[in-house]
Amino acid sequence: MARTAPDAPRPTASAVLDDAVRALAPDSAANQLVAQIEAGAAPRSVFATFALEQHQVIAADRLSFQHLARRADGDPPVADFFDLLAQGETLALKQLAGLADACELTGREIAEYQPRPGCQAYPSYAARLALGGEPADVAIALTANFAAWGGYCAIVAAAMRDHYGFPEAARDFFGFFAEPAPAVDEKARKAVQHGLDTGQAQPATAHRYGRLLQAYELMFWNSVAE
């Protein structure tokens, strides 16, 4: 009797997420603005531009995450992940107030600010994924991007203290994203595992999403520097 080959082991969410973070990690020298901030060489004005742009990014991303949660209503682990991300954007906006105050931005300046196209490419693509991307795949792509974003925020937070003399309240936004987020990591794992178990998650598609997110992430920082 002919032997049948054993079934290949199914990938786990942890393995899929680790692979995405590794495969989609940007080149360490790709973000020139963060490197300049780390060295204290960037002009202080970039922080005001960053704050103004982030007001737009946060509002857009929160809507995208809320929409993804609604689309995943029949898949609770996935919906829970995006619900948590939407809540995180609300917290991030509160943390951003300290940076805006330190940069002496007025409410009118924030409201009337005309955002830069390159800075808003990321949330625009995130909105596109919210409309048509498979939510489990979007979760994989975002997790890879969050790893890069968190690293950038950690560098900027330290440089703001060491080179620019910003008070703690102004650094809180960056510290918020630089700190480990075990609750987000756990919900991401559960969301992706559900996607794998149900056949909804396609890591190759998620990597395609993730490569664009990483490219638009770099475009954001480069546009802030312009």
MODALIN-V839377 format. One record per backbone hydrogen bond with DSSP energy under -1.0 kcal/mol. NH is the residue of the N-H (numbers start at 1). CO is the residue of the C=O. E is the energy in kcal/mol with one decimal. If there is no record, write none. Layout:
((NH:CO:E) (NH:CO:E))
This chain:
((16:12:-2.4) (17:13:-2.8) (18:14:-2.5) (19:15:-2.3) (20:16:-2.0) (21:17:-2.6) (22:18:-2.2) (23:19:-3.1) (24:20:-2.4) (30:27:-2.0) (32:30:-1.3) (35:31:-1.5) (36:32:-2.2) (37:33:-2.8) (38:34:-2.7) (39:35:-1.5) (40:37:-1.3) (41:36:-2.8) (46:43:-1.7) (47:44:-1.6) (49:45:-1.9) (50:46:-2.5) (51:47:-2.3) (52:48:-2.4) (53:49:-2.6) (54:50:-2.6) (55:51:-1.5) (57:53:-2.2) (58:54:-2.9) (59:55:-1.3) (60:56:-1.9) (61:57:-3.0) (62:58:-2.4) (63:59:-1.4) (64:60:-2.1) (65:61:-2.8) (66:62:-2.2) (67:63:-2.2) (68:64:-2.4) (69:65:-2.3) (70:66:-1.9) (71:67:-2.5) (72:68:-1.7) (73:70:-1.5) (75:72:-2.5) (78:75:-1.2) (79:75:-2.2) (80:76:-2.8) (81:77:-1.3) (82:78:-1.8) (83:79:-2.5) (84:80:-2.2) (85:81:-1.9) (86:82:-2.3) (87:83:-2.1) (88:84:-2.1) (89:85:-1.8) (90:86:-1.4) (91:87:-1.8) (92:88:-2.6) (93:89:-2.1) (94:90:-1.3) (95:91:-2.0) (96:92:-2.0) (100:96:-2.3) (101:97:-2.5) (102:98:-2.0) (103:99:-1.8) (104:101:-1.5) (105:100:-2.7) (110:106:-2.1) (111:107:-2.4) (112:108:-2.5) (120:116:-1.3) (124:120:-1.6) (125:121:-2.4) (126:122:-2.5) (127:123:-2.1) (128:124:-1.7) (129:125:-2.4) (130:126:-2.2) (131:127:-1.6) (132:128:-2.1) (133:129:-2.4) (138:134:-2.2) (139:135:-2.1) (140:136:-1.4) (141:137:-2.3) (142:138:-2.8) (143:139:-2.0) (144:140:-1.8) (145:141:-1.9) (146:142:-3.1) (147:143:-1.4) (148:144:-1.2) (149:145:-2.8) (150:146:-2.9) (151:147:-1.5) (152:148:-2.2) (153:149:-2.5) (154:150:-2.0) (155:151:-1.8) (156:152:-2.5) (157:153:-2.6) (158:154:-1.8) (159:155:-2.2) (160:156:-2.6) (161:157:-1.3) (162:158:-2.7) (163:159:-3.0) (164:159:-1.2) (166:160:-2.3) (171:167:-1.0) (175:171:-2.5) (176:172:-2.4) (177:173:-1.2) (178:174:-1.9) (179:175:-1.7) (185:181:-2.5) (186:182:-2.5) (187:183:-2.2) (188:184:-2.4) (189:185:-2.2) (190:186:-2.3) (191:187:-2.4) (192:188:-2.7) (193:189:-2.6) (194:190:-2.1) (195:191:-2.0) (196:192:-2.6) (197:193:-2.8) (198:194:-2.0) (200:195:-1.5) (201:195:-2.0) (206:202:-2.2) (207:203:-2.3) (208:204:-1.5) (209:205:-2.2) (210:206:-2.7) (211:207:-2.5) (212:208:-1.4) (213:209:-2.3) (214:210:-2.6) (215:211:-1.9) (216:212:-2.7) (217:213:-2.1) (218:214:-2.0) (219:215:-2.0) (220:216:-2.0) (221:217:-1.7) (222:218:-2.6) (223:219:-2.4) (224:220:-2.0) (225:221:-1.5))
